[in-house]
């Protein structure tokens, strides 16, 4: 029966990981699901998720947020964006991710994922570009800032997804094979 629960944890964590594409807190959801699993699984049942793995997942979730935020904001800031441009690039990324996912719904399975990533990147570009609209910047400068936000957003999402994938693999292996049983 423990393997049924471990499989359900894997499916829940996989869904959480995918939600990161939509700028949702997927890595944090994985952490919550895993901590609940470790806490609620009756004592003496093995294999189980150790609290060491939960702590490692916490560290990876924090690192994922840092990578996503820093890469997205740094892309625009590196090109000289104002604080307003950086903030609007973040807002644009969230709005664009949701709009892109909704727009791509007719394409089964991968459509919303691709739409969310592309929409988030385009939203980051648009937010950064529009954030500089009241300034004395030229179109070329605003475009460079928007491009920096777009690339930063793509790199930040890729980094967060990569760290989430590491979380998913480590948690799954521990839930099926007791990797960190020496608690």
N, C-alpha and C positions, 0 to 999 in steps of 0.2 A: 504494500500500500504506500510505502514511503516514496517509491518511484513515481507513483501517480501524482503525489503532492509535488515532487521535484519537477515533474513535467509541467504541472500547472504553474509553478514558479517560473520555469523557463518561458512559457508562453506569455505570462503576465509581464515578465522583464523584457521579452522581445517586443511586445506591444509598446511598452514604456520607452524602449530604446528608439523605436521608429517615431514616436511622438516628438523626439528631439528635433527632427527635421522640421516640424511645424512650430518651432521656437517654444515648445512646451517643456516643462522641467522633467524630461524623460529620465535623466540620470538620477534625479532625486526620487522619482517614482520607483525606479529600480531599487534604490537604497531603502525606501520605506517598505516595499514588498519583501525584500530580503530580510530586513530587521524583524518584521512581523513573522516571517517564516521561522527565523532562528528562535524567536521568543515563544511562538505558539506551538511549535513541534514538541510533542511530549518528550520528556527526558528519557534517555535510554534508547531512543530510536536512532538508528544509524543506517545509512549516512545522513548527515545533517550539515547545515551551514554553520560554520564556527563564527564566534564573535570577532575573531581576528580578521576573517574575510569581510565581515560587516565594516570593521574599522578601515580596512584597505579600500573598500567601496566608497566609504565616506571621503577619504582622501582623494580618490579619483574623481568623485563628483565635484568636490571643491575645485580641483585642478581644471576640470572641464569648464566650469563657469568662468574661471579666470582666463583660460585660453580663449573662449568665445568672446567674452567682453573686451579683453585687451586687443585681440586681433581685429575685431570689428571697429572699435573706436580708433585704434592705431592706424588703420588703413586710411581713414579720413584725416586724422590729425597729422599723419606723416606728410600729407599734401597741403597742410596749412589750414585745415578747417577750423572754424570758430567753434566755441562751445555749443552754440545753437545748431551748427551743422552736424556736429557729432551726435547730439541728442536726437535731432530729427532723423539721422541715419539709423539710429537704433529703433525709433518709432516706426520708420518706414520699413525696416526689416521685419518687424512683427506683423504689421498690416499687410505687407507684401507676401509674407509666408502664408497667411490665412487666405488671402485673395487668390494667390497662385494655386493653392491646394483646391479651393472651391472651383476655380476655373478649369482645372485639369481633371475634375471628377469623372467626366465621361470616359477617360482612358483608364481601363481596369488596373488595379493594384499599383503600378508604378507611376501612373499619371499624377495622383496627388503628391507623391513624394518628390518627383521632379518639379512639379508646379510649386511646391512649397519652397524648395531650395532656390529655384530660379526667381520666384516671386520675392523671396527674402532678399536676394542679391539686388534685384531691380529696385525694390523698396528702399534698400540702404542707399543705392545710387540716387534715387529721386529725393529722398530725405536730405541727404548731404547737399545735393545740387540746389534744392529749394531753400535749404538753411542758409545758404550764402547769397540768396537773391537780393537781400536788402543792402548788401555791402557794395564796395566799389570794385569788386572782382570782375574780371572779364569772363566771357563765356568759356574760354579755354581753361581758365583757372578753376571755375566752378565745375567744369567737366572733369578735370583732373582730380578734384576733391571727391566727386561722385564716383569716379572709377576706383579711387583708393578705397572708398567705403565698400564698394561692390566686391573688390578682391579680398579685402579684410573680412567681410562677412562670409564669403565662401571658405576662406582658410579657417576662420573661427568655427564655422559649422563642421568642417571636416575634422578639425582637432577635437571638438567636443564629441562627435560621433565615434572617432577612433578611441577615445578614452572610455566612452560608453560601451564600445565593443569589447574592450579589455575587461571592463566590469562584468559584462554579460558572460564572457567565457570563464572568468575566475569563479564567479558565483555558481554557474552551472556545473563546472567541474567539481566544486566543493560539495554541492548539493547531491551529486551522484556518486562521488568517490571519496568523500572525507579527506580532502587534500590537507587541511589544517587541523587534523584531529588531535594534535598534541596541545590542547588548550589547558 
